[in-house]
């Protein structure tokens, strides 16, 4: 304490009063600039550099060569804090998913994929509930859509729609766990499940370690009980199987066929199921907020600079559509005569260009919205008017492209490539309709609406059985006395068997030869058999292939017993 009266200044404090503290400095600076005591009559130099004693002196700017502070990783900024330890219900679902993956997925795809997805979904649900997340309508929409897409492998034998359905199901499941709503959020959210693989493994490892440390002997009881139950099942199951042949057949059909030679493959499937289930559960507990990544809008352009190129493009579209209408209303034969093209060649020549025109139009719309004028109400009206007209004209281009593909298919028949690109063109038309609706009702739901339309398109594409449609269309062309390419139809999947079964002999046996051979060699259990294969086996069992299939194919090309040609040797088949 000080002996002087408050509000006065003692003689000891006089030097401090005139130092940096009075001028805005700190007490430490005041202590550092205190004049030193003279020694032997010679004053000592101050211990503080001159620039530190000057009032208001700023520190020199940091050098670029100095080490910078590390920035926070993007995922660490977007992901919430590490969730609590994994719960018992989530851990059980993860282990069940891994076991089912090892036991069921090794024989092919069918209902087993949907069976494996159920415990994985439950594990993610328990993890989200433990983290305090609620089930929202869009989350339920993505989850139900993903499970519906996994029904395609259970119904169809063709590999290409099954692949699209599985990839789309994973994307929808990832969206259900993240809950994104912006364009970039929906795109990254559909892939964000893979960003949780490492964190999910670490989270699961910490949870297992904590449970083992806290079990105090209970883990041994669980292991012993599980071992005794397995021994009882094996012993009594073997006795009952040897006592009754029907029970043995049922047990053999239900139980997976696990052999030692498949052990590495089963271990890999177990690890894959474990990693996938843990990543899904961790994402549900601590999702990455991909909507936090924002892209700044481009600098708004003036009305003339922005609208003039688009108006010119609209005029070009209008001229093209007018010519198309003229051709369709009566000038088709004249155009064919002037260009020396057949109907199919004219259709093929234009479809791919129109498909690319549709894709580029969507890119133009996206860039136009980025730099659109947005200062006043008149600017927004201009944007809606110009882009609305462009969307309507693009829909007419989509209709023209689909019409050309219809002419092309009528001339040459349906193939996988043709039905695929036609489906893509049709979906692009749906996207343009959604953009038009967003211009009227607002664009808040547009990213998620486009994602829903893509999922519905993939689901519909799988459910309608494209291989079955291809076979039906080509068989109908044959009934209309048109050419048929049996060598192409032989490469279709088992989904095409019901349509190919209606062909007369020897075309039928030739078309079904390869499919029958593949079904005969593939002895797969029930959980890896789809509905298309089951139906094809039933058809071929009731009506087997007659005679020698190779001779049937030769006869179908050279002529049958009545001397009629089964397949046109000069078939104008075009693989494109």
C-alpha positions as a printed Julia matrix, in Angstrom:
576×3 Matrix{Float64}:
   0.0     0.0      0.0
   1.04    3.6     -0.49
   1.33    6.14     2.32
   0.16    9.13     0.27
  -3.38   10.33    -0.03
  -5.38    9.1     -2.98
  -5.5    11.61    -5.81
  -2.01   13.0     -5.04
   1.31   12.08    -6.5
   4.3    11.24    -4.4
   7.85   12.07    -5.31
   8.62    8.43    -6.12
   5.94    8.35    -8.83
   7.05   11.47   -10.72
   9.3     9.7    -13.22
   6.56    7.15   -14.05
   3.97    9.84   -14.64
   5.91   11.24   -17.57
   6.63    7.84   -19.1
   4.7     5.73   -21.62
   1.88    4.91   -19.25
   0.67    8.48   -19.32
   1.0     8.55   -23.12
  -0.93    5.42   -23.67
   1.8     2.78   -23.13
   1.76   -0.2    -20.79
   3.18   -0.4    -17.26
   5.82   -2.83   -18.53
   7.0    -0.25   -21.06
   7.04    2.36   -18.31
   9.26    0.16   -16.2
  11.55   -0.51   -19.11
  12.17    3.17   -19.92
  12.82    4.26   -16.34
  16.01    6.27   -16.26
  18.88    4.24   -14.78
  20.86    5.43   -11.8
  24.15    7.15   -12.75
  27.29    5.25   -11.85
  30.57    7.11   -11.2
  28.96   10.28   -12.56
  28.53    8.76   -16.05
  24.9     8.07   -17.12
  24.25    4.58   -18.44
  22.56    4.2    -21.85
  18.93    3.11   -21.8
  18.26   -0.64   -22.04
  15.31   -0.16   -24.38
  15.88    0.56   -28.1
  15.04    4.02   -29.35
  12.15    2.99   -31.6
  10.36    1.41   -28.61
  10.51    4.71   -26.7
   8.88    6.77   -29.48
   5.21    7.51   -29.08
   2.79    5.82   -31.51
   5.59    3.9    -33.25
   4.08    0.96   -35.19
   5.68   -2.42   -35.43
   7.18   -3.26   -38.83
   4.94   -5.36   -41.07
   5.52   -9.13   -40.94
   7.83  -10.48   -43.57
   6.49  -12.85   -46.24
   9.35  -15.16   -45.43
   8.15  -15.66   -41.86
   6.18  -18.9    -41.23
   2.41  -18.32   -41.42
  -0.09  -19.77   -39.0
  -1.64  -22.96   -40.44
  -5.19  -22.5    -41.62
  -7.96  -24.66   -40.27
  -8.87  -27.55   -42.6
 -12.09  -27.16   -44.51
 -13.65  -30.36   -43.11
 -12.72  -29.37   -39.54
 -14.54  -26.07   -40.07
 -17.63  -27.64   -41.62
 -17.93  -30.73   -39.42
 -19.22  -30.33   -35.84
 -17.35  -31.56   -32.81
 -16.47  -35.22   -32.48
 -19.6   -37.09   -31.38
 -19.91  -39.02   -28.15
 -18.77  -42.62   -27.93
 -20.58  -45.04   -30.18
 -23.67  -46.54   -28.58
 -24.31  -50.24   -28.18
 -27.24  -50.29   -30.63
 -25.18  -48.6    -33.35
 -22.25  -50.94   -32.75
 -24.48  -54.01   -33.01
 -25.96  -52.76   -36.3
 -22.48  -52.17   -37.69
 -21.36  -55.69   -36.78
 -24.53  -57.22   -38.25
 -23.96  -55.27   -41.47
 -20.39  -56.54   -41.72
 -21.42  -60.16   -41.1
 -24.25  -60.02   -43.63
 -21.91  -58.47   -46.18
 -19.45  -61.34   -45.77
 -22.14  -64.03   -45.9
 -24.54  -62.74   -48.55
 -22.71  -60.48   -51.0
 -20.16  -63.0    -52.22
 -22.53  -64.8    -54.59
 -23.81  -61.84   -56.62
 -26.38  -59.08   -56.3
 -30.06  -59.53   -55.65
 -32.23  -59.05   -52.58
 -29.08  -59.43   -50.47
 -28.05  -55.83   -51.12
 -31.32  -54.57   -49.67
 -30.96  -56.95   -46.72
 -27.48  -55.6    -45.95
 -28.65  -51.98   -46.26
 -31.34  -52.37   -43.57
 -29.04  -52.82   -40.5
 -26.67  -50.16   -41.89
 -29.6   -47.72   -42.07
 -30.67  -48.62   -38.55
 -27.15  -48.01   -37.26
 -27.12  -44.56   -38.84
 -30.56  -43.84   -37.36
 -29.44  -44.79   -33.83
 -26.28  -42.7    -34.19
 -28.24  -39.66   -35.37
 -30.74  -39.99   -32.54
 -27.93  -40.28   -29.97
 -26.43  -37.05   -31.39
 -29.75  -35.23   -31.03
 -30.65  -35.04   -34.72
 -34.29  -35.23   -35.76
 -35.78  -36.98   -38.76
 -36.75  -34.31   -41.27
 -38.98  -34.72   -44.34
 -36.15  -34.38   -46.86
 -34.03  -36.84   -44.9
 -36.85  -39.37   -45.03
 -37.27  -38.67   -48.77
 -33.6   -39.38   -49.52
 -33.56  -42.49   -47.32
 -36.71  -44.01   -48.81
 -35.48  -43.23   -52.32
 -32.16  -44.92   -51.66
 -33.8   -48.09   -50.35
 -36.21  -48.1    -53.31
 -33.27  -47.94   -55.71
 -31.78  -51.01   -54.03
 -34.88  -52.92   -55.12
 -33.65  -52.74   -58.75
 -30.94  -55.42   -58.21
 -33.63  -57.66   -56.72
 -35.83  -57.28   -59.82
 -33.54  -56.95   -62.83
 -30.73  -59.12   -64.18
 -29.18  -56.54   -66.53
 -25.96  -55.17   -65.08
 -26.07  -51.63   -66.46
 -29.34  -50.42   -64.85
 -28.33  -52.24   -61.66
 -25.02  -50.34   -61.57
 -26.8   -47.0    -62.03
 -29.29  -47.88   -59.29
 -26.6   -48.89   -56.78
 -24.52  -45.75   -57.39
 -27.62  -43.57   -57.1
 -28.66  -45.33   -53.89
 -25.28  -44.58   -52.3
 -25.59  -40.93   -53.37
 -29.1   -40.62   -51.91
 -28.01  -42.31   -48.68
 -25.17  -39.82   -48.35
 -27.6   -36.94   -48.95
 -29.92  -38.33   -46.28
 -27.06  -38.26   -43.77
 -25.84  -34.76   -44.64
 -29.07  -32.91   -45.43
 -27.71  -30.4    -47.97
 -29.86  -27.95   -49.91
 -27.64  -25.73   -52.11
 -26.26  -26.7    -55.51
 -22.75  -27.31   -54.23
 -24.09  -28.85   -51.03
 -26.23  -31.37   -52.91
 -23.32  -32.31   -55.18
 -20.75  -32.68   -52.4
 -23.29  -34.18   -50.02
 -23.95  -37.03   -52.43
 -20.22  -37.87   -52.28
 -19.55  -36.83   -48.69
 -19.95  -40.31   -47.23
 -16.42  -41.15   -48.37
 -14.98  -38.29   -46.29
 -16.07  -40.04   -43.09
 -14.27  -43.34   -43.64
 -11.15  -42.55   -41.58
 -13.04  -40.69   -38.84
 -15.64  -43.45   -38.66
 -13.0   -46.15   -38.17
 -11.3   -44.13   -35.43
 -14.65  -43.45   -33.77
 -15.61  -47.12   -33.82
 -12.19  -48.18   -32.53
 -12.43  -45.78   -29.59
 -15.92  -47.03   -28.78
 -14.9   -50.68   -28.83
 -11.83  -49.96   -26.7
 -13.91  -48.08   -24.14
 -16.47  -50.85   -23.95
 -13.85  -53.54   -23.52
 -12.2   -51.51   -20.74
 -15.52  -50.97   -18.93
 -16.93  -54.45   -19.42
 -15.19  -55.97   -16.32
 -15.76  -59.52   -17.39
 -19.08  -59.06   -19.16
 -17.41  -59.35   -22.57
 -16.21  -62.82   -21.7
 -19.74  -63.82   -20.72
 -21.1   -62.58   -24.03
 -18.43  -64.42   -26.0
 -18.98  -67.65   -24.11
 -22.75  -67.43   -24.55
 -22.39  -66.77   -28.28
 -20.0   -69.69   -28.65
 -22.35  -72.08   -26.85
 -25.29  -70.93   -29.0
 -23.31  -71.51   -32.2
 -22.25  -74.98   -31.07
 -25.85  -75.91   -30.28
 -27.07  -74.63   -33.63
 -24.41  -76.56   -35.53
 -24.9   -79.83   -33.64
 -28.69  -79.94   -33.65
 -28.92  -78.45   -37.13
 -26.72  -81.24   -38.45
 -28.81  -83.89   -36.64
 -32.08  -82.53   -37.99
 -30.64  -82.21   -41.5
 -29.51  -85.84   -41.47
 -32.88  -86.96   -40.1
 -35.04  -85.26   -42.76
 -34.11  -84.59   -46.38
 -36.69  -81.82   -46.78
 -35.28  -79.96   -43.78
 -31.79  -80.42   -45.19
 -32.85  -78.89   -48.52
 -34.5   -75.93   -46.82
 -31.48  -75.42   -44.55
 -29.12  -75.64   -47.51
 -31.09  -73.04   -49.45
 -31.27  -70.64   -46.53
 -27.7   -70.9    -45.28
 -24.87  -69.32   -47.29
 -22.36  -71.69   -48.86
 -19.06  -70.64   -47.28
 -15.89  -72.47   -48.29
 -12.23  -72.0    -47.42
 -11.3   -70.94   -50.94
 -13.67  -67.97   -50.65
 -12.24  -66.85   -47.32
 -10.15  -63.88   -48.62
 -13.13  -62.64   -50.62
 -15.41  -62.97   -47.59
 -12.92  -61.13   -45.37
 -12.77  -58.29   -47.89
 -16.57  -58.08   -47.96
 -16.65  -58.08   -44.14
 -14.18  -55.19   -43.99
 -16.09  -53.3    -46.7
 -19.38  -53.68   -44.86
 -17.76  -52.66   -41.57
 -16.17  -49.54   -43.06
 -19.34  -48.53   -44.9
 -21.59  -48.96   -41.86
 -19.18  -47.07   -39.58
 -18.85  -44.23   -42.1
 -22.63  -43.96   -42.38
 -23.11  -43.97   -38.59
 -20.37  -41.38   -38.03
 -21.8   -39.15   -40.75
 -25.23  -39.38   -39.15
 -23.75  -38.34   -35.79
 -21.45  -35.58   -37.14
 -22.43  -34.61   -40.69
 -20.33  -32.23   -42.74
 -22.23  -29.02   -43.42
 -21.45  -28.8    -47.11
 -23.81  -25.85   -47.42
 -21.17  -23.84   -45.57
 -19.1   -23.77   -48.76
 -20.51  -20.91   -50.76
 -19.67  -19.6    -54.21
 -19.98  -15.88   -54.62
 -22.21  -14.71   -57.44
 -20.55  -13.1    -60.41
 -20.5    -9.38   -60.98
 -23.86   -8.22   -62.29
 -23.73   -7.1    -65.92
 -25.67   -4.36   -67.58
 -28.94   -5.13   -69.32
 -27.58   -4.73   -72.83
 -24.37   -6.66   -72.18
 -26.28   -9.52   -70.58
 -29.44   -9.72   -72.68
 -28.13   -9.18   -76.21
 -26.29  -12.54   -76.59
 -29.24  -14.44   -75.14
 -31.76  -12.71   -77.39
 -29.63  -13.61   -80.42
 -29.51  -17.22   -79.19
 -33.29  -17.22   -78.79
 -33.71  -16.01   -82.37
 -31.42  -18.8    -83.6
 -33.47  -21.37   -81.7
 -36.68  -19.93   -83.14
 -35.42  -20.14   -86.73
 -34.3   -23.75   -86.22
 -37.65  -24.73   -84.71
 -39.55  -23.05   -87.52
 -37.62  -25.1    -90.07
 -38.29  -28.24   -88.07
 -42.01  -27.53   -88.06
 -41.93  -26.96   -91.8
 -40.25  -30.33   -92.33
 -42.68  -32.16   -90.07
 -45.76  -30.52   -91.64
 -45.07  -31.46   -95.2
 -41.58  -30.68   -96.39
 -39.96  -33.9    -95.16
 -39.78  -35.6    -98.55
 -38.39  -32.45  -100.14
 -35.62  -32.19   -97.56
 -34.79  -35.87   -98.08
 -34.6   -35.38  -101.83
 -32.38  -32.31  -101.57
 -29.98  -33.86   -99.06
 -29.98  -37.42  -100.52
 -30.46  -38.82   -97.02
 -32.79  -41.55   -95.83
 -35.18  -40.96   -92.95
 -32.93  -42.85   -90.53
 -29.78  -41.07   -91.7
 -31.48  -37.71   -91.29
 -32.61  -38.69   -87.8
 -29.2   -39.98   -86.77
 -27.45  -36.92   -88.16
 -29.45  -34.6    -85.94
 -30.07  -36.42   -82.68
 -26.59  -36.19   -81.23
 -26.25  -32.53   -82.16
 -29.57  -31.74   -80.51
 -28.53  -33.65   -77.4
 -25.37  -31.56   -77.14
 -27.4   -28.42   -77.82
 -29.61  -29.25   -74.83
 -26.62  -29.79   -72.55
 -24.94  -26.58   -73.67
 -28.19  -24.66   -73.17
 -28.26  -25.74   -69.52
 -24.67  -24.5    -69.17
 -25.63  -21.18   -70.78
 -28.55  -20.8    -68.34
 -26.27  -21.46   -65.35
 -23.7   -18.89   -66.5
 -26.42  -16.36   -67.38
 -27.87  -16.61   -63.88
 -24.42  -16.04   -62.4
 -23.95  -12.7    -64.19
 -27.59  -11.66   -64.49
 -28.55   -8.05   -63.64
 -30.34   -8.0    -60.3
 -30.5    -4.42   -59.08
 -34.14   -3.54   -59.73
 -37.46   -5.25   -60.32
 -37.16   -4.54   -64.03
 -33.89   -6.48   -64.12
 -35.5    -9.52   -62.54
 -38.39   -9.32   -65.02
 -35.9    -9.18   -67.9
 -34.05  -12.24   -66.59
 -37.26  -14.25   -66.2
 -38.49  -13.27   -69.66
 -35.29  -14.0    -71.61
 -34.43  -17.24   -69.81
 -38.06  -18.38   -69.83
 -38.22  -18.04   -73.61
 -34.91  -19.89   -73.92
 -36.23  -22.74   -71.77
 -39.41  -23.04   -73.83
 -37.44  -23.13   -77.07
 -35.1   -25.72   -75.59
 -38.07  -27.93   -74.72
 -39.02  -27.83   -78.39
 -35.47  -28.91   -79.28
 -35.79  -31.79   -76.83
 -39.03  -32.88   -78.5
 -37.32  -32.69   -81.91
 -34.42  -34.82   -80.68
 -36.76  -37.46   -79.28
 -38.71  -37.49   -82.55
 -35.51  -38.07   -84.5
 -34.58  -40.94   -82.2
 -38.02  -42.44   -82.73
 -37.46  -42.37   -86.51
 -34.03  -43.88   -86.06
 -35.3   -46.72   -83.85
 -38.15  -47.42   -86.26
 -35.61  -47.88   -89.04
 -32.9   -49.86   -87.25
 -34.41  -51.15   -84.02
 -33.8   -50.42   -80.35
 -30.43  -50.94   -78.66
 -28.99  -50.22   -75.24
 -27.2   -47.1    -76.4
 -30.28  -45.69   -78.09
 -32.61  -46.24   -75.16
 -30.0   -44.8    -72.78
 -29.42  -41.54   -74.64
 -33.15  -41.14   -75.23
 -33.72  -41.5    -71.49
 -31.03  -38.89   -70.79
 -32.6   -36.47   -73.27
 -36.0   -36.97   -71.67
 -34.55  -36.29   -68.2
 -32.89  -33.11   -69.48
 -36.33  -31.99   -70.6
 -37.63  -32.57   -67.07
 -34.75  -30.47   -65.69
 -35.7   -27.61   -68.02
 -39.31  -27.82   -66.84
 -38.05  -27.59   -63.23
 -36.02  -24.5    -64.14
 -39.15  -22.92   -65.62
 -41.06  -23.73   -62.44
 -38.25  -22.21   -60.34
 -38.53  -18.99   -62.33
 -42.21  -18.77   -61.37
 -42.28  -20.14   -57.81
 -38.7   -19.52   -56.64
 -35.44  -21.47   -56.86
 -35.07  -22.48   -53.2
 -36.02  -26.11   -53.85
 -34.48  -26.37   -57.33
 -31.22  -28.23   -56.39
 -33.07  -30.88   -54.41
 -35.81  -31.14   -57.03
 -33.22  -31.87   -59.73
 -31.64  -34.54   -57.51
 -35.07  -36.12   -56.93
 -35.77  -36.1    -60.67
 -32.45  -37.87   -61.35
 -33.21  -40.54   -58.73
 -36.72  -41.08   -60.1
 -35.31  -41.35   -63.62
 -32.8   -44.02   -62.58
 -35.45  -45.93   -60.62
 -37.9   -45.81   -63.52
 -35.19  -46.86   -65.96
 -34.47  -49.92   -63.86
 -38.07  -50.88   -63.2
 -39.17  -50.74   -66.85
 -36.47  -53.33   -67.72
 -34.58  -51.8    -70.66
 -33.35  -55.19   -71.89
 -36.94  -56.41   -71.92
 -38.07  -53.36   -73.9
 -35.25  -53.84   -76.41
 -36.26  -57.47   -76.96
 -39.97  -56.63   -77.25
 -39.37  -53.86   -79.81
 -37.12  -56.0    -81.99
 -39.49  -58.99   -81.83
 -42.37  -56.73   -82.85
 -40.34  -55.45   -85.81
 -39.79  -59.07   -86.87
 -43.54  -59.69   -86.72
 -43.99  -56.65   -88.97
 -41.71  -58.3    -91.55
 -38.71  -56.16   -90.64
 -35.11  -57.29   -90.2
 -33.97  -58.64   -86.82
 -30.42  -59.0    -85.51
 -30.29  -62.22   -83.51
 -26.58  -61.89   -82.76
 -27.26  -58.64   -80.86
 -30.28  -60.04   -79.0
 -28.21  -63.02   -77.83
 -26.09  -60.62   -75.76
 -29.01  -59.34   -73.68
 -29.63  -60.37   -70.09
 -32.2   -62.75   -68.66
 -34.71  -59.88   -68.57
 -35.18  -60.35   -72.32
 -36.22  -64.03   -72.09
 -40.03  -63.47   -71.91
 -39.96  -61.51   -75.2
 -37.44  -63.74   -76.97
 -39.44  -66.8    -75.96
 -42.19  -65.73   -78.37
 -39.94  -66.01   -81.44
 -40.51  -68.99   -83.75
 -37.94  -71.75   -84.03
 -35.08  -71.82   -84.85
 -34.8   -68.11   -84.0
 -35.94  -68.72   -80.44
 -33.29  -71.32   -79.64
 -30.58  -69.24   -81.27
 -31.55  -66.09   -79.34
 -31.79  -67.9    -75.99
 -28.69  -70.07   -76.37
 -26.19  -67.88   -74.5
 -28.68  -66.86   -71.8
 -29.63  -70.49   -71.15
 -25.97  -71.47   -70.86
 -25.22  -68.71   -68.34
 -28.25  -69.57   -66.22
 -27.36  -73.24   -66.23
 -23.78  -72.61   -65.09
 -24.69  -70.08   -62.38
 -26.05  -71.97   -59.39
 -26.67  -69.05   -57.05
 -28.67  -69.06   -53.79
 -31.99  -67.32   -53.33
 -30.57  -64.13   -51.85
 -28.42  -63.53   -54.96
 -31.13  -64.37   -57.52
 -33.17  -61.54   -58.99
 -36.7   -61.78   -60.32
 -35.56  -61.6    -63.95
 -33.32  -64.66   -63.6
 -35.96  -66.6    -61.67
 -38.57  -65.93   -64.34
 -36.12  -66.84   -67.14
 -35.24  -70.14   -65.44
 -38.91  -70.97   -65.09
 -39.56  -70.26   -68.8
 -36.57  -72.31   -69.97
 -37.49  -75.16   -67.65
 -41.01  -75.38   -69.05
 -39.85  -74.99   -72.66
 -36.21  -75.98   -73.12
 -34.13  -75.11   -76.13
 -34.84  -77.57   -78.91
 -32.11  -79.39   -80.82
 -28.57  -78.18   -81.19
 -28.37  -74.41   -80.51
 -25.46  -73.97   -82.91
 -27.39  -75.66   -85.7
 -30.39  -73.52   -84.8
 -28.35  -70.35   -85.29
 -27.0   -71.6    -88.6
 -30.5   -72.52   -89.72
 -31.83  -69.13   -88.69
 -29.32  -67.44   -91.01
 -29.54  -69.79   -94.0
 -33.25  -70.64   -93.89
 -35.54  -73.14   -92.2
 -37.11  -76.33   -93.44
 -39.63  -74.43   -95.53
 -36.87  -72.57   -97.33
 -37.78  -69.16   -95.9
 -35.03  -66.98   -94.6
 -35.19  -66.4    -90.85
 -32.83  -63.41   -90.73
 -32.01  -61.0    -93.48
 -28.35  -61.54   -94.38
 -28.17  -57.92   -95.51
 -29.67  -56.49   -92.38
 -29.01  -52.73   -92.28
 -28.19  -52.96   -88.61
 -26.37  -50.0    -87.14
 -24.85  -50.36   -83.63
 -25.3   -46.65   -82.97
